[in-house]
Amino acid sequence: MNTHIIKYVTVKGYQVPVYAPKKELQVSIDVTRIITGVIFGSLLTAVGAIPFLI
């Protein structure tokens, strides 16, 4: 596999290298999906935990 680091993305203060075999756009789209998924997941978790906190 001809993977190479395209750019470093900062995630929570950590520099995370983004690898891409060929499709740079596809990788950035996947990364965006993952990040939005994590954000929505933590939001849902926070919302779900609110009744227990009250």
Buried (B, 14 or more C-beta within 10 A) or exposed (E): EEEEEEEEEEEEEEEEEBEBEEEEEEBBEEBEEEEEEEEEEEEEEEEEEEEEEE
